[in-house]
Amino acid sequence: MRVPLRVLTMTHDPHSDPQPTLDQAEVPALSEEVQQQIGRKLRLLYEQLEAEPIPDRFVELLRALAEKESKPT
């Protein structure tokens, strides 16, 4: 199945309206099954990333920033 996709194209004509024009293009649609599979895999990936510890270097940078912000200028 193909569904219409609006594509933004810019044309330069000094005598025309400066607004971009919209053209129609067709792209294949993803099936519901494929969309669900992509969603499951993305959720799993993000869950794994959330479970990882914050690198020590980032913790040190955040601590240094907090100290710098708390000092009177």
N, C-alpha and C positions, 0 to 999 in steps of 0.2 A: 504494500500500500504506500502511496506517496501523499504527503500533505504539503500544502503551500507554505513557503517560508518567505517572509518579507525581508528583502535585502536592501540596505541603505546604500545608495550610490550618489556620488557627488558629481555634478557637472558644472563647468564654469562657462557661463554665458552672461556677459555684462548686461544684456538687455532682458534677462529673464529674472524670475523670482529667485532670490538668493537661498531659499529653502531647498534642502536636498529632496530628491525624488525617490519614491519607493517603487521598486520593481519586484515582480513575482518570480520566484525560483522554486523548484520542487526538490525535496530531499526525502529519502526513505524514512519512514517512521519506525521506531523501535517497538517491538511487541511488548505487551504487558509482562510476559515472562522474562524477557531480557532486561527490562527496566527493574524488575524485582531482584534479579540476580545481581545486577550492578549495585543496587541499593544495599543488599546484604553484604557484598564484598567491601563496599566503602565503609559501612558501619563497623565491620570487623577490623579493618585497617585503622580506623580512628580509635576504636577501643584499645587496640594494641599500643598506639601512640600515647594515649592518655595514661596507660599503665607504666610507661617508661619514666624513670626518675629524671628530675631536672638536672642537667649537667652542672657540676660544681662551678664552672666558670660563669654560668649565668647567675647562679646564686650569689657569687662574689660580686658581680656587676650590680645586681639589684641591691645588695647590702651597701655597696659604696655609694650608689645613687641616693638611697634613703638617708645615709649619713650626711651627704653633701646638702640635701634638701633641708635637713633639720638644723644645720648650722646657721646662725644669724649672719647676715651679710653686712 
